Amino acid sequence: MNLEKSIALYTKGLKHLVGAVNSPVRAFKSVGGVPLFIDRAGGSKIYDVDGNEYIDFVLSYGPMILGHRNKKVEKAIKKALKKGYTFGATTKNEIRLAKLVCNAFPGMDKVRFVNSGTEAVLSAIRLARAFTGKDKIIKFSGCYHGHSDALLVAAGSGLATLSLPGSAGVPEDAVKNTLIAEYNNLDSVRKHIIRNKDIAAIIIEPIGGNMGVVLPQNNFLKELSELAKENEILLIADEVMTGFRSKFGGAQEILGVEADITCLGKIIGGGFPVGAYGARNEIMEMVAPLGEMYQAGTLSGNPIAMACGIETLKVLKKKDPFKKFEIIAKRLEKILLKEAKENGIDLQVNRFGSMINPFFTSKKVVDFKTAQSSDTKKFKIFFWKMIENGVFLPPSQFEAWFLSTKFSEKDLEKTEKAIAIAMQSLAKI
Ligand SMILES: *Cc1c(COP(=O)(O)O)cnc(C)c1O
């Protein structure tokens, strides 16, 4: 296949961009070769600068759940553009998106919009500390909560892809209040609670999405939520990835838990930079200007981003594609397992709503450790075979594949064929 122009741009990009990318997950480091340079996208497809067409399972790591350039969304963006780009003052659309979001999450009375998931989570942590007057937080190994100092420990996602234990430049002081527990292991949480009196919050991805897709087993989340309550610790659900993924609203509701603070991002901006954190009144009233927890943003609630977010959520609500996602994900799971089996390859598939992940391992994947038992060399070969056959996947074993409402029967058949070819090529090694 021809990737000449991508290769040329990559070489050029290296001069003034770090690794020719603006986010390390885009760098193709774990799969080798040069990153694809994208020219444009539409519907279920994405096109690189060499004119290759791919069915897009990256979907910008989640936001593009309606596929690219939805007509209604684009119309709303154009309408907003004509009124101006940013005002540094409140607009009606901020109230509309806030209402849409709060109504979709039980226990969320108020929300604050920010510009990214990272910002949402770091603000939520500050809020939990302000509300409880305590300093420590518990996070789970393999969960990613953005790149703020306190949370860049055992953080899955890009760090796992690059095999990094943590980040340079994070002072010990910044992580001394971060305690690490194991996903699906309540005892590992209990141990911290027994030893530490001053825990403000437990933060978790209700469905793990950044060590590959990992589901909470049995009653893990419910018991975690009870444990938090008993000890007057706030539960923060990081739903930046899982929000609006399997229903219109959060994973919490499906899993039967209600967090004290919820973080959002990705889908709620529909492709523009929007993050959010929300909670019941009692907690949110700690935030300035009502309370003493300070958090601000020049471009927060940006009018173009709000318009895009509102229309994305409105279209999503009306389309209600969640049953269809379930059917498509199940079908992909089936073909992945069947082709793996026929070619003698160990494979596990985890999925939730419109997120799905094959792991090249014989172990059931329930936490970071079992996720890391995957054979990433196999993934690397699989990834490039899929690219050659017109399917764009995230360039990492540890990133979820996403589904969009635009996937057609034809797209699925093409994907199934590509999977068969990719698995056959793995059988030969
Ligand atoms: C993507 C993600 C973030 C970070 O969001 P950014 O917009 O990339 O800063 C935080 N938490 C989870 C669970 C995510 O998936």
The ligand as an ORCA input file, in Angstrom:
! r2SCAN-3c Opt
* xyz 0 1
  C      -9.577     10.426     27.467
  C      -9.713     10.299     28.896
  C      -9.312     11.298     29.783
  C      -8.568     12.528     29.342
  O      -9.305     13.334     28.482
  P      -8.525     14.382     27.550
  O      -9.629     15.121     26.871
  O      -7.662     13.578     26.641
  O      -7.726     15.263     28.443
  C      -9.576     11.133     31.131
  N     -10.192     10.048     31.586
  C     -10.603      9.055     30.770
  C     -11.302      7.875     31.335
  C     -10.355      9.135     29.400
  O     -10.719      8.128     28.608
*
